[in-house]
């Protein structure tokens, strides 16, 4: 049975290499990343949230939704090929929706 996968993306910021890209190269990078996301069948599950004011590690975060684990893997593979990890510092956490209510 296929299960939706959710990815919490915690963005720390961009590298110096990103800031060295021309405006045209940045646009090409983001177009390629957008194409990878679409091809993988992924979608944004939340807006971007600004969080720098609440911590000293992350600037923004958002949640992605994938139809299955294969789509999440394809997205990561495509982003790797686009060299996004060279330009952005981030951490991600994959998870599935829980059927249980947390015990308080």
C-alpha positions as CSV (number, residue, x, y, z in Angstrom):
1,X,0.0,0.0,0.0
2,X,1.3,3.4,-1.0
3,X,1.5,6.0,1.8
4,X,1.9,9.7,1.5
5,X,5.3,11.0,2.8
6,X,5.8,14.5,4.3
7,X,9.1,16.3,4.4
8,X,9.8,19.1,6.8
9,X,12.4,21.4,5.1
10,X,14.4,23.5,7.5
11,X,16.4,26.1,5.6
12,X,19.5,27.5,7.2
13,X,20.4,29.8,4.4
14,X,22.5,30.0,1.2
15,X,26.1,29.5,0.6
16,X,28.6,32.0,-0.8
17,X,28.5,30.0,-4.1
18,X,24.8,30.8,-4.4
19,X,25.5,34.5,-4.1
20,X,28.2,34.3,-6.7
21,X,25.7,33.0,-9.3
22,X,24.4,35.5,-11.8
23,X,20.7,36.4,-11.7
24,X,20.2,34.3,-14.9
25,X,22.0,31.3,-13.3
26,X,19.8,31.6,-10.1
27,X,16.7,31.6,-12.3
28,X,17.9,28.6,-14.2
29,X,18.6,26.8,-10.9
30,X,15.1,27.5,-9.4
31,X,13.5,26.5,-12.7
32,X,15.3,23.2,-12.7
33,X,14.4,22.6,-9.0
34,X,10.7,23.4,-9.8
35,X,10.8,20.9,-12.7
36,X,12.3,18.2,-10.5
37,X,9.5,18.8,-7.9
38,X,6.8,18.6,-10.5
39,X,8.3,15.5,-12.2
40,X,8.5,13.7,-8.8
41,X,4.8,14.4,-8.2
42,X,5.5,16.5,-5.1
43,X,3.7,19.5,-3.9
44,X,4.0,22.2,-1.3
45,X,1.9,21.2,1.7
46,X,2.4,24.5,3.5
47,X,3.5,28.1,2.8
48,X,7.0,29.3,3.6
49,X,7.3,30.2,7.2
50,X,9.8,32.8,8.4
51,X,11.4,31.7,11.7
52,X,14.7,33.5,12.1
53,X,13.1,35.6,14.9
54,X,12.5,32.4,17.0
55,X,15.8,30.6,16.7
56,X,19.5,31.0,15.8
57,X,19.7,28.2,13.2
58,X,17.0,28.4,10.6
59,X,15.6,31.2,8.5
60,X,12.6,29.5,7.0
61,X,10.8,26.2,6.9
62,X,8.0,24.6,4.8
63,X,6.5,21.1,4.3
64,X,6.5,19.1,1.1
65,X,4.0,16.3,0.3
66,X,4.9,13.2,-1.8
67,X,2.5,10.5,-3.0
68,X,4.9,7.8,-1.9
69,X,8.5,7.2,-0.8
70,X,9.7,6.7,-4.4
71,X,8.6,10.2,-5.2
72,X,10.5,11.6,-2.2
73,X,13.6,9.7,-3.3
74,X,13.2,11.0,-6.9
75,X,12.9,14.6,-5.7
76,X,16.1,14.3,-3.6
77,X,17.9,12.7,-6.5
78,X,16.8,15.4,-8.9
79,X,17.7,18.2,-6.5
80,X,21.1,16.6,-6.1
81,X,21.7,16.5,-9.8
82,X,20.7,20.2,-10.0
83,X,23.5,20.8,-7.4
84,X,21.1,22.6,-5.0
85,X,23.0,21.2,-2.0
86,X,26.0,23.2,-3.2
87,X,23.9,26.4,-2.9
88,X,21.6,25.9,0.0
89,X,22.2,24.8,3.6
90,X,19.2,22.8,4.9
91,X,18.0,19.9,6.9
92,X,15.0,17.7,6.2
93,X,12.9,15.2,8.1
94,X,10.6,12.7,6.4
95,X,7.5,11.4,8.1
96,X,4.1,9.8,7.6
97,X,0.8,10.9,9.1
98,X,0.2,9.2,12.4
99,X,-3.1,7.4,13.0
100,X,-2.6,7.8,16.8
101,X,-3.2,10.8,19.0
102,X,-0.1,11.7,21.0
103,X,-0.5,11.0,24.8
104,X,-0.1,14.2,26.8
